[in-house]
Amino acid sequence: MKASKAMALLMTGILAAPLAPTASALTTASPGDLNGDGVCSTADLLLLQKWLLGESVTLEVPEAGDLNGDGVLNGTDLCLMKRSLHAAAGRLVPVSDPAGLLTAMGNALPGDVIELAPGVYDYTACEGAKRFETAAEGTQQQPITLMAADPADPPVLTGTGTQTGYVVHITGDYWILDNLKITTSQKGIVLDNANHTIIRSCDIGNTGAEAVAIRDGSSYCLVQQCSIHDTGLVSPGYGEGVYIGSAYSTTGFDYKCDFNRVEGCIFRNVAAEHVDVKEYTTGTEISGCTFYGDGMTGENYAGSFLDIKGNDCYVHDNTGYRNGNSKIVAAFELHEQVSGWGYHAIFSDNTLYMDRPYGEMDTTRPMYVVDGWYSDLTVKHNLVDYGDGLSEATEDCYNAKQVTFLDGE
């Protein structure tokens, strides 16, 4: 069927598909949020259009697209989504220079789409500017989007050195950062009190310390499909890929950073933990990520892909490669920095290539899949390779006070 004919049939409702029941955990997603990223946007519109035309795409939350409630996804739902997005749309703000970006971010209104032309955006070129920052807030229906005009040629947001500063600092809710390259500063992206913010398809690297910091009361944020690399170039012990929350020893921050997600990201040459989940945080989910351990330095006790000090974390469907790095002593670690925190984590369907069954720095220490001797764990169908091929991680692969095994399917 030709595309034009298919589109005509789709819009008249002849092409349709009944909704099948789903076991998705995201059944409470916002109307129209087909990809499960927390908002209904043009990305969901394009996804539905491709799906209805029979293209090979996946709807993470198909029931969210049934906008008229008839149990069928068809052209009517597509039209309703277009109408909803049109009503919610704000201004299109084209930007082509650093000063324009500072102004657009500072003056952003709900629904704005700030579209960056290809090029280099150096905040130090603007007199007095310390970073690209904003306190503007979007809403659930009208998030503020900062995006590449051409995803194939993403704009480069940069400082001039890795010793100090942030590249992007957001202190308002409901932002979407899409297809940006963030480079050459002490920290890449910092979210403070920036709930429901999405960092998607960004390249973030060449930082003196961590690449992404989600802190000071920022909850329900998503870091999705990002390339995170070359962190800790100045302070290796603080060179995390994604840092969620704040250490109890710091002051001036709201420690409660809950239900944040890191999904489908690739981590390379990260000096400290790839994701560090701090105490007082709850419900962090880390899924579908790939960890390459080559760059880990072991400084500041960084000896695993993930260091979890919060509660109720869900770690699933990730792949980790130790790649012979002697500083890595376990795939995942739990620590009780504060009494009562670092408990109830779930580890499911992860695949870990740990190279050897025992550590190199301490040849008596097992190369655990999860090391959290004081804690309780729930595990399901994790695979580990200690140099002889992948096999199911057994009880001796976990160091914890209590390990609950769930049956795999």
C-alpha positions in Angstrom: 0.0 0.0 0.0 1.4 3.4 -0.9 2.1 5.7 2.0 -0.4 8.4 0.8 -3.2 5.9 0.5 -2.3 4.3 3.9 -2.3 7.7 5.5 -5.7 8.5 4.1 -7.1 5.2 5.4 -5.5 5.8 8.7 -7.1 9.2 9.1 -10.5 7.9 8.2 -10.2 5.2 10.8 -10.2 2.3 8.4 -6.7 1.3 9.7 -7.1 0.4 13.3 -5.8 -2.0 15.9 -7.6 -3.2 19.0 -5.7 -2.8 22.3 -4.4 -5.9 23.8 -4.1 -6.2 27.6 -0.7 -5.2 28.9 1.3 -5.9 32.0 3.1 -2.6 31.7 4.0 -1.0 35.0 3.3 2.3 33.4 -0.5 2.0 33.1 -0.9 5.2 35.0 0.9 7.2 32.3 -0.5 10.5 31.1 -3.0 10.4 28.2 -1.0 10.1 24.9 2.2 9.1 26.6 2.9 6.1 24.4 6.7 6.0 24.9 6.4 6.1 28.7 8.7 9.2 29.2 6.2 11.0 31.4 4.7 13.5 28.9 2.7 13.5 25.6 4.8 15.1 22.9 5.3 15.1 19.2 7.5 12.0 19.8 4.4 10.1 20.8 2.4 11.5 17.8 5.1 10.2 15.4 5.2 6.9 17.2 1.5 6.3 16.9 1.5 7.3 13.3 4.2 4.8 12.5 2.5 2.1 14.5 -0.8 2.6 12.7 1.0 2.4 9.4 2.5 -1.0 10.3 6.0 0.1 10.9 8.1 -1.9 13.4 7.9 0.3 16.4 7.0 -0.5 20.1 4.4 1.3 22.1 5.5 1.1 25.7 2.1 2.1 27.1 -0.4 1.4 24.2 -3.5 2.1 26.4 -2.3 5.7 26.9 -3.0 6.3 23.2 -6.7 5.3 23.4 -7.8 8.9 23.9 -11.5 8.4 23.1 -11.7 5.3 25.4 -13.2 2.9 22.8 -10.6 0.2 23.2 -9.1 0.7 19.8 -6.2 2.7 18.5 -7.0 4.3 15.2 -7.0 7.6 13.2 -9.4 9.1 15.7 -6.9 8.8 18.5 -4.2 10.3 16.2 -6.5 13.3 15.4 -7.2 13.8 19.1 -3.6 13.7 20.0 -2.8 16.2 17.3 -5.5 18.5 18.6 -4.3 18.1 22.1 -0.7 18.9 21.2 -1.8 21.9 19.1 -3.8 23.3 22.0 -0.9 22.8 24.4 1.8 24.2 22.1 3.7 27.3 23.1 6.0 29.3 21.1 8.7 28.0 18.7 11.8 29.9 19.7 14.7 29.4 17.2 18.1 30.1 18.6 21.5 30.3 16.9 23.9 31.9 19.3 24.8 31.7 23.1 23.2 35.0 24.0 20.0 34.0 22.4 20.0 30.7 24.3 20.5 32.4 27.6 17.6 34.7 26.9 15.3 31.9 25.6 16.0 29.7 28.6 15.5 32.6 31.1 12.3 33.8 29.5 10.8 30.4 28.7 7.0 29.9 29.1 5.1 26.6 29.4 4.9 24.9 26.1 7.9 26.7 24.5 10.1 24.7 22.1 13.6 26.2 22.1 15.1 25.0 18.9 18.9 25.2 18.6 20.6 25.5 15.3 23.8 23.5 14.7 26.9 25.1 16.1 28.9 25.7 19.3 27.3 27.5 22.3 29.9 28.6 24.7 28.3 30.3 27.8 31.7 32.0 28.6 31.3 34.1 25.5 28.4 36.0 27.2 29.7 38.6 29.7 28.9 37.5 33.3 27.4 34.2 32.3 28.4 31.3 34.5 26.3 28.6 32.8 23.2 28.1 30.7 20.6 28.3 33.4 16.9 28.8 34.0 14.3 28.8 36.8 11.4 28.8 34.3 8.8 26.0 34.8 6.7 24.1 32.4 3.7 22.0 33.3 2.6 18.4 32.7 0.5 19.4 29.7 3.0 22.0 28.5 6.6 21.1 29.2 9.4 23.4 28.0 11.6 21.7 25.4 15.2 22.5 24.6 16.1 20.6 21.5 18.3 20.3 18.4 16.9 21.8 15.2 18.8 19.0 13.4 19.3 15.8 15.5 21.8 14.6 12.9 24.0 17.7 13.7 23.3 18.4 17.4 24.3 21.7 18.9 27.3 21.7 21.2 26.8 23.4 24.6 30.1 24.0 26.3 32.3 25.7 28.7 36.0 26.3 28.3 37.5 24.0 31.0 36.8 21.1 33.3 37.9 22.7 36.5 34.7 24.7 37.4 31.1 25.4 36.4 28.1 23.6 35.0 27.1 23.7 31.3 23.3 23.5 32.0 21.6 24.2 35.3 17.8 23.9 35.6 15.8 24.8 38.7 12.3 24.5 37.3 9.9 21.6 36.7 8.9 19.9 33.4 11.8 20.5 31.0 12.8 18.2 28.1 16.4 18.3 26.9 16.6 16.5 23.6 19.5 15.7 21.3 22.1 18.0 22.7 25.9 17.6 23.2 27.1 18.8 26.6 30.9 19.1 27.1 33.9 20.7 28.8 32.9 21.8 32.3 33.2 20.6 35.8 29.6 19.2 35.7 27.5 18.7 32.6 23.8 19.0 33.5 22.6 19.8 37.0 18.9 19.6 38.0 18.0 21.3 41.3 14.3 21.3 42.2 13.6 20.3 38.6 10.9 17.6 38.9 9.6 15.7 35.9 12.5 16.7 33.7 13.7 14.5 30.8 17.2 14.3 29.5 16.9 12.4 26.3 19.3 11.3 23.5 22.0 13.6 24.7 25.8 13.2 24.5 27.3 14.3 27.9 31.0 14.1 28.6 34.4 15.6 29.1 33.6 16.7 32.6 35.9 17.3 35.6 33.4 15.6 37.9 30.0 14.0 37.2 28.1 14.3 33.9 24.6 14.5 35.3 23.5 15.5 38.8 19.9 15.1 39.9 19.7 16.7 43.3 18.0 19.1 45.7 14.5 17.7 45.6 14.4 16.7 42.0 12.0 13.7 41.6 10.4 11.8 38.7 13.2 12.7 36.3 14.3 10.6 33.4 17.8 10.2 31.8 17.1 8.2 28.6 19.1 6.9 25.7 22.1 9.1 26.5 25.8 8.6 25.8 27.7 9.4 29.0 31.5 9.4 28.8 34.8 10.8 29.9 33.9 11.9 33.4 36.1 12.7 36.4 38.9 14.2 34.3 39.9 16.5 37.3 38.3 14.7 40.3 38.2 10.9 39.5 36.6 10.1 42.8 33.7 12.3 42.0 33.4 11.5 38.3 30.0 9.7 38.4 28.0 9.3 35.2 24.7 10.0 36.9 24.5 11.2 40.5 21.1 11.0 42.2 20.5 12.9 45.5 23.1 14.3 47.8 25.4 12.8 50.5 24.2 13.1 54.1 27.5 15.0 54.8 26.5 17.9 52.6 24.2 20.7 53.6 21.8 23.1 51.9 20.1 20.4 49.7 16.8 18.7 49.9 17.9 15.0 50.0 14.6 13.6 48.8 15.1 12.8 45.1 12.6 10.0 44.4 11.4 7.8 41.6 14.1 9.0 39.1 15.0 6.7 36.2 18.1 6.1 34.1 17.1 4.1 31.0 18.9 2.8 27.9 22.1 4.9 28.5 25.6 3.9 27.5 28.5 4.6 29.9 32.1 4.7 28.7 35.3 5.9 30.4 33.5 6.9 33.6 36.0 7.4 36.4 33.6 6.7 39.4 30.4 4.7 39.6 28.3 4.9 36.4 25.2 5.6 38.6 25.5 6.7 42.3 22.2 6.6 44.2 22.5 8.5 47.4 21.0 7.9 50.8 17.4 9.3 51.5 16.3 8.6 48.0 13.5 6.1 47.1 12.4 4.2 44.1 15.2 4.8 41.6 15.0 2.6 38.5 18.0 1.8 36.3 17.3 -0.3 33.2 18.5 -1.2 29.8 21.9 0.5 30.3 25.3 -0.7 29.2 28.3 -0.2 31.4 31.9 -0.3 30.2 34.3 -0.5 33.1 37.5 0.4 31.5 37.8 4.0 32.8 36.9 3.4 36.5 39.7 4.5 38.8 38.6 3.0 42.1 39.1 6.3 43.9 36.8 7.3 46.7 35.7 3.6 47.0 34.3 3.5 43.5 34.5 -0.2 42.8 31.3 -1.1 41.0 29.1 0.0 38.1 26.3 1.0 40.6 26.6 2.2 44.2 23.2 2.2 45.8 22.6 3.8 49.2 18.8 4.6 48.7 15.8 2.3 49.2 13.6 0.4 46.9 15.8 0.6 43.8 14.9 -1.5 40.8 17.9 -2.5 38.6 17.0 -4.6 35.6 17.9 -5.5 32.0 21.4 -3.9 32.2 24.7 -5.2 30.7 28.0 -4.6 32.3 31.5 -5.3 31.0 34.3 -5.2 33.6 36.9 -5.4 30.8 39.7 -6.6 33.0 39.7 -3.5 35.2 41.2 -4.5 38.6 39.6 -1.6 40.4 36.1 -3.1 39.9 35.4 -5.6 42.7 31.6 -6.2 42.2 29.0 -5.5 39.6 26.7 -3.7 42.0 27.2 -2.5 45.6 24.9 -1.4 48.4 26.1 0.7 51.3 24.3 1.8 54.5 25.6 5.4 54.8 22.6 6.2 57.0 20.8 3.8 59.2 17.8 2.3 57.5 18.9 3.2 54.0 20.3 1.0 51.3 17.6 -1.7 51.5 15.0 -3.6 49.5 16.6 -3.4 46.1 15.5 -5.6 43.2 18.0 -6.9 40.7 16.5 -8.7 37.7 17.6 -9.8 34.2 21.0 -8.2 34.3 24.0 -9.6 32.3 27.4 -9.1 33.8 30.8 -10.0 32.2 33.1 -9.9 35.3 36.1 -11.8 33.8 37.1 -13.7 36.9 35.5 -15.2 40.0 37.8 -13.4 42.5 39.2 -9.9 42.7 42.7 -9.0 41.7 43.5 -6.5 44.5 42.1 -9.0 47.0 42.3 -12.5 45.6 40.1 -13.9 48.4 37.2 -11.6 47.7 34.5 -13.1 45.4 33.5 -11.0 42.4 29.9 -10.6 43.6 27.1 -9.7 41.3 25.7 -7.7 44.3 27.7 -6.9 47.4 25.6 -5.6 50.2 26.4 -7.7 53.2 24.0 -5.9 55.7 21.1 -5.6 53.4 18.2 -7.6 51.9 17.9 -8.2 48.1 15.4 -9.7 45.7 17.0 -11.2 42.6 15.7 -12.8 39.4 17.5 -14.3 36.4 20.8 -12.4 36.5 23.5 -13.9 34.3 27.2 -13.7 35.0 30.4 -14.6 33.2 33.5 -15.3 35.3 35.6 -16.2 32.3 33.9 -19.5 31.4 30.8 -18.2 29.7 27.4 -16.9 31.0 25.5 -18.8 33.6 22.7 -18.1 36.1 24.0 -16.2 39.1 23.6 -18.5 42.1 23.4 -17.8 45.8 27.2 -17.5 46.2 27.1 -14.6 43.7 25.3 -12.4 46.2 26.6 -11.1 49.5 23.7 -10.0 51.6 22.0 -10.7 54.9 18.9 -11.9 53.1 18.5 -12.8 49.4 15.1 -13.7 47.9 15.1 -15.5 44.6 12.2 -15.1 42.3 11.5 -17.7 39.7 12.3 -16.8 36.2 10.2 -17.5 33.2 
